[in-house]
Amino acid sequence: MVAGELLQEQHVLPDSTEGNTDEEPGYKDLSNGSVHITLDPKVLEQELPPPDEKEAMLPGEQNNGELETKLYWRRFAVLAVFSLYSLVNAFQWIQYSIITNIFMDYYNVSSIAIDWLSVVYMVAYVPLIFPATWLLDKKGLRMTALLGAGLNALGAWVKCASVGPSLFWVTMTAQIICSVAQVFILGLPSRIASVWFGPREVSTACATAVLGNQLGVAIGFVLPPVLVPNTGDNKDLMGHNISIMFYGTAGVSTLLFLLTIFAIKDRPPLPPSKAQAVLSTGPAEDYSYKKSIINLFRNIPFVLLLISYGIMTGSFYSVSTLLNQMIITHYPGEEINTGRIGLTLVVAGMFGSILCGIWLDRTKTYKLTTLIVYVLSFIGMVVFTFTLNLGTLLVIFFTAGVLGFFMTGYLPIGFEFGVEITYPESEGTSSGLLNAFAQVFGIIFTLIQGQLTTDYNPLSGNIFLCAWILIGIVLTALIKSDLKRHGVNVSNTDKGQAVPTELPSEKASSDVKLESSSLHRETSI
């Protein structure tokens, strides 16, 4: 803004002596090509330029009153119910593959057919993510949550009708329904955290929401072998045990669907943070989902995060899927311990998620934390790769735990970092795209690593992943960290628009002098 424009603004404090026209009230000195201006602090806040909002899809309207925020106890109920039905959905994903041999015998199908009961989750996500995020942005959190919980329960009940050796197609249909439900679940953690939780707890809340899904996978490693033991040729008893697992899952899913109806709302009466208060002042008709997608793909830091997040999460999916093949190659007959190693991988990751979420809430060091966790995941993958054939399962338990701690701990960090650098775009859209890239990389990595493991050995497949994770580190280092949401939350502005993170938050008690000492306060003519 040039000096002439400053003079046109009618907010310059008048001189204390009325009627004195010898000295222009806004000028203190004209020297060295600079203008020094004394402004009222409230006016200063109004006149500080907002960031470039040409690309922002949810602009806030100007509001001269203070942005009122409040935290509600209901937020914990929303988080708990979501985490639980996300848990059940993840359990339904893994419940077949952990006892592949039993379902192969019962339905008389190949292992590839059973594998597809899990792969369908990844395949369904990619084409359905765009309508799912559109629905989240247009219809809100409640409608999306009801669809996720409802389809999850429906798929569980259809599985109850698939108990019969000739009914594999029914159980596949049921799993497809559950995979569609997953599309309305995976993108919600960051939305729930942002809409319901305050700035000092948002990352922890996101990590807790992700934790529910991870806990479901952990239970999926443990419970199916207990509920459905291998009964040999007694298919009647096998079918009875399978039906117990299916009916139990359906009952829990239905209860959680009912709780979703009563517990989950679109948003609280008052927003939990300034960043949400800013967004809530914008008219809904100004929002364009199509332009939001375009803006996200034009956001270079977010595109870099998309690829790096896809590499890391896709590698984790690949390791989890092929863990059985890797372990059995070097430790024949250790199927039970393979399941326990998988459980260690997931449980360690649950602790990693929570600790990383708490750390982000305390420090707000998103890029640094992301980069450190990425590097430690790479080190963990290298150690896991080259200790896999040492002949000691205890070492595998330890290295798998370390790998899971950092790889899974990265998940909520990626979500929250994505929300920060894309604000004020929808959290559901950014998280949905991150998950979509994770699924794509997961499918590609699983197929390639699986082929390398089959044709050569597990070492070749793991080295392939290590090389890609190294590329992910480079991409992460290139991400420009612009914490837009955090900048709004820490600013002292009481206007409904975003403020650059570089703006000072302190107020002067009376006058604020524009000096050359900070934020380009010296304006050249």
C-alpha positions in Angstrom: 0.0 0.0 0.0 1.5 3.3 -1.0 1.5 6.5 1.0 -1.2 8.1 -1.2 -3.6 5.3 -0.4 -2.9 5.6 3.3 -3.8 9.3 3.2 -7.1 8.4 1.6 -8.1 6.3 4.6 -10.2 8.3 7.1 -8.9 6.4 10.1 -5.9 8.5 11.0 -6.0 9.8 14.5 -6.7 13.5 14.6 -4.2 15.8 16.1 -4.8 16.5 19.7 -5.2 20.2 19.0 -8.5 20.7 17.1 -8.4 23.0 14.1 -4.7 22.8 13.6 -4.1 22.6 9.9 -0.4 23.5 9.9 0.5 19.9 10.1 -1.3 17.0 8.5 -2.6 14.8 11.3 -1.2 11.6 9.9 2.3 12.8 9.2 5.0 12.8 11.8 8.0 13.0 9.4 8.8 12.8 5.8 12.4 11.8 5.4 14.5 9.2 3.5 11.6 8.2 1.4 9.6 6.9 4.4 6.3 7.7 6.0 5.8 7.3 9.8 2.2 7.1 10.8 0.5 6.9 14.2 -2.7 4.9 14.1 -5.4 3.9 16.6 -4.7 0.2 17.5 -8.2 -0.9 16.6 -7.8 0.8 13.2 -4.4 -0.8 12.7 -6.0 -4.2 13.1 -8.7 -3.3 10.6 -6.3 -2.0 8.1 -3.6 -4.8 8.2 -3.9 -6.6 4.9 -5.3 -10.1 5.0 -3.5 -12.9 3.1 -4.3 -13.5 -0.5 -7.9 -14.9 -0.4 -8.5 -15.2 -4.1 -8.1 -18.9 -3.8 -9.9 -19.3 -0.5 -13.2 -21.0 -0.9 -14.7 -20.3 2.5 -14.1 -16.6 3.0 -15.3 -15.0 6.2 -17.5 -11.9 6.1 -16.2 -9.0 8.0 -17.5 -8.8 11.5 -16.9 -5.8 13.7 -17.7 -7.7 16.9 -15.5 -10.2 18.7 -15.4 -13.8 17.5 -17.0 -15.7 20.4 -15.7 -19.3 20.9 -16.7 -22.0 23.4 -15.8 -25.7 24.1 -18.7 -28.1 24.7 -18.5 -31.4 26.6 -20.5 -33.0 23.8 -17.3 -33.0 21.7 -16.0 -36.0 23.7 -19.2 -38.0 22.9 -18.9 -37.1 19.2 -15.2 -38.3 19.2 -16.0 -41.5 21.1 -18.9 -42.6 18.9 -17.0 -41.9 15.7 -13.9 -43.7 17.0 -15.9 -46.7 17.9 -17.8 -47.2 14.6 -14.5 -46.5 12.8 -13.0 -49.3 14.9 -15.7 -51.7 13.8 -15.3 -50.8 10.2 -11.5 -51.5 10.4 -12.2 -54.8 12.2 -14.5 -55.8 9.3 -11.7 -55.0 6.9 -9.1 -57.4 8.5 -11.4 -60.1 9.9 -11.1 -62.3 6.8 -7.4 -62.0 5.9 -6.1 -62.9 9.4 -7.8 -66.3 9.1 -7.5 -66.7 5.3 -7.0 -70.5 5.4 -10.2 -71.0 7.4 -12.4 -68.9 5.0 -10.7 -70.6 2.0 -11.8 -74.0 3.4 -15.3 -72.8 4.3 -16.1 -71.1 1.1 -13.9 -73.4 -1.1 -12.2 -70.5 -2.8 -8.6 -69.5 -3.5 -6.4 -67.2 -1.3 -6.7 -64.5 -4.0 -10.4 -64.4 -3.6 -10.0 -63.9 0.2 -7.4 -61.3 -0.4 -9.9 -59.4 -2.5 -12.1 -59.1 0.5 -9.5 -56.8 2.0 -8.2 -55.2 -1.3 -11.8 -54.1 -2.1 -11.5 -51.5 0.7 -8.7 -49.7 -1.1 -10.2 -50.1 -4.6 -13.6 -48.7 -3.5 -12.1 -45.6 -1.8 -10.4 -44.1 -4.9 -13.4 -43.5 -7.1 -15.8 -42.7 -4.3 -13.7 -40.2 -2.4 -14.9 -37.2 -4.5 -18.7 -37.8 -4.0 -18.0 -38.5 -0.4 -16.1 -35.3 0.3 -18.7 -33.3 -1.7 -21.4 -34.7 0.5 -19.4 -33.8 3.6 -19.0 -30.2 2.4 -22.6 -29.8 1.2 -24.6 -31.8 3.8 -22.3 -31.6 6.8 -20.7 -33.9 9.3 -23.9 -35.5 10.7 -25.2 -36.8 7.3 -21.7 -38.2 6.4 -21.4 -39.8 9.8 -24.9 -41.4 9.6 -24.0 -42.8 6.1 -20.7 -44.3 7.4 -22.2 -45.8 10.5 -25.4 -47.0 8.7 -23.6 -48.7 5.8 -21.2 -50.2 8.2 -24.1 -51.8 10.1 -25.9 -52.8 6.9 -22.8 -54.6 5.6 -22.4 -56.4 8.9 -26.0 -57.7 8.7 -25.6 -58.8 5.1 -22.6 -60.9 6.3 -24.9 -62.7 8.7 -26.8 -63.9 5.6 -23.6 -65.2 4.0 -23.0 -68.1 6.4 -23.0 -71.0 4.0 -20.3 -72.7 2.0 -21.9 -71.6 -1.3 -22.6 -68.0 -0.3 -19.2 -66.4 -0.9 -20.7 -63.9 -3.3 -23.0 -62.7 -0.5 -20.0 -62.1 1.9 -18.2 -60.3 -1.0 -21.3 -58.1 -1.5 -21.4 -57.4 2.2 -17.7 -56.4 2.2 -18.2 -54.1 -0.7 -20.9 -52.3 1.4 -18.5 -52.0 4.3 -15.8 -50.7 1.9 -18.2 -47.9 0.8 -18.9 -47.1 4.4 -15.2 -46.7 4.9 -15.2 -43.8 2.4 -17.5 -41.9 4.7 -15.3 -42.6 7.7 -11.6 -42.2 6.9 -11.8 -38.5 6.0 -13.7 -37.4 9.2 -10.9 -37.3 11.9 -9.6 -33.9 10.9 -13.1 -32.5 10.4 -14.3 -33.6 13.8 -11.2 -32.3 15.4 -11.4 -28.9 13.7 -15.1 -28.3 14.2 -15.5 -29.5 17.8 -12.1 -29.1 19.5 -10.0 -26.1 20.5 -6.6 -25.1 19.1 -4.8 -26.6 22.0 -6.4 -30.1 21.6 -7.2 -30.3 17.9 -4.2 -32.5 17.0 -4.7 -34.8 19.9 -8.4 -35.2 19.0 -7.5 -36.0 15.4 -4.9 -38.6 16.6 -7.6 -40.1 18.9 -10.1 -40.4 16.0 -7.4 -42.1 13.9 -6.6 -44.3 16.9 -10.1 -45.9 16.7 -9.4 -47.2 13.2 -6.0 -48.6 14.3 -7.5 -50.2 17.4 -10.0 -51.9 15.1 -7.2 -53.4 13.1 -5.5 -54.5 16.3 -8.6 -56.3 17.5 -9.0 -57.8 14.0 -5.6 -59.5 14.4 -6.6 -61.0 17.8 -10.3 -61.7 17.9 -11.2 -63.7 14.7 -8.7 -66.5 15.4 -10.3 -66.9 18.9 -13.9 -66.7 17.7 -13.3 -68.9 14.6 -10.8 -71.6 15.4 -9.8 -74.1 12.7 -12.2 -77.0 13.1 -10.9 -79.0 10.2 -13.6 -80.7 8.1 -16.4 -79.9 10.4 -18.0 -77.1 8.3 -21.1 -77.0 10.4 -19.2 -76.0 13.5 -17.0 -73.7 11.4 -20.2 -72.0 10.0 -21.6 -71.7 13.6 -18.4 -70.0 14.8 -18.4 -67.6 11.8 -22.0 -66.7 12.4 -21.2 -65.8 16.1 -18.5 -63.4 14.8 -20.8 -61.9 12.2 -23.9 -61.5 14.5 -21.7 -60.0 17.2 -20.3 -57.5 14.8 -23.7 -56.7 13.4 -25.1 -56.1 16.9 -22.3 -53.7 17.9 -22.6 -51.9 14.6 -26.3 -51.3 15.0 -25.8 -50.0 18.5 -23.2 -47.5 17.3 -25.4 -46.4 14.4 -28.1 -45.5 17.0 -25.6 -43.7 19.1 -24.5 -41.8 16.0 -28.1 -40.6 15.5 -28.2 -39.1 19.0 -24.6 -38.0 19.5 -23.2 -36.5 16.3 -24.2 -33.1 15.2 -22.8 -31.0 12.3 -21.1 -28.4 14.6 -21.5 -26.9 18.1 -23.6 -23.8 18.7 -20.5 -21.7 19.1 -17.2 -22.5 17.3 -14.3 -23.9 19.3 -11.6 -21.7 17.8 -11.1 -18.4 15.9 -10.3 -20.3 12.8 -13.7 -22.0 12.8 -15.4 -18.8 13.8 -13.9 -17.2 10.7 -15.2 -20.0 8.5 -18.7 -20.0 10.1 -19.3 -16.4 9.1 -19.1 -17.1 5.4 -22.3 -17.8 3.5 -22.7 -21.4 2.3 -23.7 -20.3 -1.2 -20.2 -18.9 -1.7 -18.6 -22.3 -1.4 -17.7 -24.2 -4.6 -16.5 -27.8 -4.2 -15.1 -27.9 -7.7 -13.0 -24.8 -7.2 -11.9 -26.1 -3.8 -10.5 -29.2 -5.5 -8.8 -27.0 -8.1 -7.3 -24.8 -5.4 -6.0 -27.8 -3.5 -4.2 -29.1 -6.6 -2.7 -25.7 -7.3 -1.4 -25.6 -3.7 2.2 -26.8 -4.3 3.0 -27.6 -0.7 -0.2 -29.6 -0.4 0.6 -31.5 -3.6 4.0 -32.4 -2.2 2.3 -33.5 1.0 -0.1 -35.6 -1.0 2.7 -37.6 -2.7 4.8 -37.9 0.5 1.8 -38.9 2.6 0.8 -41.5 -0.1 4.3 -42.9 -0.1 4.5 -43.3 3.7 0.9 -44.6 4.2 1.0 -46.8 1.1 4.3 -48.4 2.4 2.6 -49.1 5.8 -0.4 -50.7 4.0 2.0 -52.8 1.9 4.0 -54.0 4.9 0.8 -54.9 6.9 -0.7 -56.8 4.0 2.5 -58.8 3.1 3.7 -59.3 6.7 2.6 -62.9 6.7 4.6 -63.7 3.5 7.7 -61.9 4.8 7.7 -63.7 8.2 6.8 -67.2 6.9 9.6 -67.1 4.3 12.2 -66.9 7.1 10.2 -68.5 10.0 8.1 -71.4 8.6 5.2 -72.5 10.8 5.1 -69.3 12.8 1.6 -68.1 11.7 0.5 -67.4 15.3 3.6 -65.3 16.0 3.0 -63.5 12.7 -0.3 -62.3 14.0 1.3 -61.2 17.2 3.9 -59.3 15.3 1.1 -57.6 13.3 -0.6 -56.7 16.6 2.7 -55.2 17.9 3.0 -53.2 14.7 -0.5 -51.7 15.2 -0.5 -51.2 19.0 2.9 -49.4 18.8 1.4 -47.2 16.1 -1.5 -46.3 18.4 0.9 -45.0 21.0 2.8 -43.2 18.2 -0.4 -41.5 17.0 -1.4 -40.2 20.4 2.1 -39.0 21.4 2.6 -37.2 18.0 -0.9 -35.6 18.4 0.0 -34.3 21.9 3.4 -33.1 20.7 1.8 -31.1 17.8 -0.7 -29.5 20.2 2.1 -28.3 22.4 4.6 -27.2 19.8 2.8 -26.5 16.5 6.0 -27.6 14.8 4.2 -29.4 11.9 6.8 -29.5 9.3 9.7 -30.3 11.6 7.7 -33.1 13.3 6.6 -34.5 10.0 10.2 -34.5 8.7 11.6 -36.1 11.9 8.9 -38.8 11.9 9.5 -39.5 8.2 13.3 -39.9 8.7 12.8 -42.2 11.8 10.3 -44.3 9.8 12.9 -44.7 7.0 15.5 -45.7 9.6 13.0 -48.2 11.1 12.2 -49.6 7.7 15.9 -50.1 6.9 16.6 -51.8 10.3 13.5 -54.0 9.8 14.6 -55.0 6.3 18.1 -56.1 7.2 17.2 -57.8 10.5 14.4 -59.9 9.1 16.5 -62.9 8.4 18.6 -63.0 11.6 16.6 -66.0 12.9 15.4 -64.3 16.1 11.7 -63.5 16.3 12.3 -61.3 19.3 14.3 -58.9 17.1 11.4 -58.8 14.6 8.9 -58.0 17.4 11.1 -55.0 18.4 11.8 -53.7 14.9 8.2 -54.1 13.8 7.1 -52.2 17.0 9.5 -49.3 16.2 8.4 -49.3 12.5 4.7 -49.2 13.5 5.3 -46.5 16.1 6.6 -44.0 13.6 4.8 -45.0 10.4 1.4 -45.0 12.1 2.3 -41.9 14.2 2.7 -40.1 10.9 -1.0 -40.5 10.0 -2.5 -37.8 12.2 0.5 -35.5 11.6 -0.2 -35.7 7.8 -3.9 -34.9 8.3 -3.2 -31.9 10.6 -0.4 -30.6 8.5 -2.7 -30.8 5.4 -5.4 -28.8 7.2 -2.9 -26.1 8.3 -1.4 -25.5 4.8 -4.8 -25.6 3.0 -6.9 -23.5 5.4 -9.6 -22.2 4.8 -10.4 -25.1 2.5 -12.5 -28.0 3.8 -10.8 -30.3 6.2 -12.8 -33.2 4.8 -11.6 -32.6 1.3 -7.9 -32.3 2.1 -8.1 -35.4 4.3 -10.0 -37.3 1.7 -7.4 -36.6 -1.0 -4.6 -37.6 1.4 -6.4 -40.9 2.0 -7.1 -41.4 -1.7 -3.4 -41.0 -2.5 -2.6 -43.4 0.3 -4.9 -46.0 -1.2 -3.4 -45.6 -4.7 0.1 -45.9 -3.4 -1.0 -48.8 -1.2 -2.4 -50.8 -4.1 0.7 -50.1 -6.3 3.2 -50.9 -3.5 1.4 -54.0 -2.4 1.3 -55.4 -6.0 4.9 -54.6 -6.8 6.4 -55.6 -3.4 4.3 -58.8 -3.4 5.7 -59.6 -6.9 9.3 -58.9 -5.8 8.8 -61.0 -2.7 7.4 -63.9 -4.7 9.9 -63.8 -7.5 13.0 -63.0 -5.4 12.8 -62.6 -1.6 11.4 -60.3 1.1 14.7 -58.3 1.1 14.1 -57.1 -2.5 10.5 -56.0 -1.8 11.6 -54.1 1.4 14.5 -52.3 -0.3 11.9 -51.2 -2.9 9.9 -49.5 -0.1 13.0 -48.0 1.5 13.9 -46.3 -1.8 10.4 -44.8 -2.0 10.4 -43.6 1.6 13.7 -41.9 0.9 12.1 -40.0 -1.9 9.3 -39.1 0.5 11.8 -37.5 2.8 13.1 -35.3 0.1 9.5 -34.2 -0.9 8.7 -33.5 2.7 11.7 -31.3 3.1 10.5 -29.2 0.1 7.1 -28.4 1.7 6.7 -24.8 2.6 5.3 -24.6 6.1 2.6 -21.9 6.1 0.4 -22.5 9.2 -2.7 -20.6 8.1 -5.2 -22.0 10.6 -2.8 -21.6 13.5 -2.1 -18.0 12.4 -5.8 -17.2 12.7 -6.1 -18.8 16.1 -3.2 -16.9 17.6 -4.0 -13.5 16.1 -5.7 -10.8 18.0 -7.9 -9.8 15.1 -11.6 -9.6 15.7 -12.5 -9.4 12.1 -13.8 -12.5 10.3 -10.9 -13.0 8.0 -7.7 -14.9 8.0 -4.5 -13.1 9.1 -1.0 -14.0 8.0 1.0 -16.0 10.6 3.7 -13.4 10.5 1.5 -10.7 12.0 2.4 -9.7 15.5 -0.2 -10.7 18.1 0.6 -8.1 20.7 -1.3 -4.8 21.0 0.1 -1.5 22.1 -1.7 0.0 25.1 -2.5 3.3 23.4 -0.8 4.2 20.1 0.9 1.9 17.7 3.8 3.5 15.8 4.7 2.0 12.4 8.4 1.6 12.5 10.9 -0.2 10.2 11.6 -2.7 13.0 9.0 -5.3 12.2 6.6 -6.4 9.5 7.6 -3.8 7.0 6.0 -1.1 9.1 8.0 1.5 7.2 6.1 2.3 4.0 8.0 3.8 1.1 6.6 6.5 -1.2 
